[in-house]
Amino acid sequence: MIAVAAAMLLCSCSSGNDDEKKKGKIEAMTEQAGQEAVRAIKTPIEKAQTVVDKEAQRAKEMEERKQE
């Protein structure tokens, strides 16, 4: 009887750690997925901003040449 109680106690304690490990894995996977989503969104935006900046620089250079 004591052996059964001890086995049940050990199982209940170890399953809590497994839940914490699973939760940690889920949080890590969620964090990674979030970072990938941010990267997927930011990359095109940054490229578009670079194009806008180049366009503005070219317009400025053309305006300066026009005034000369």
Helices and strands as residue ranges (DSSP letters): H 2-67
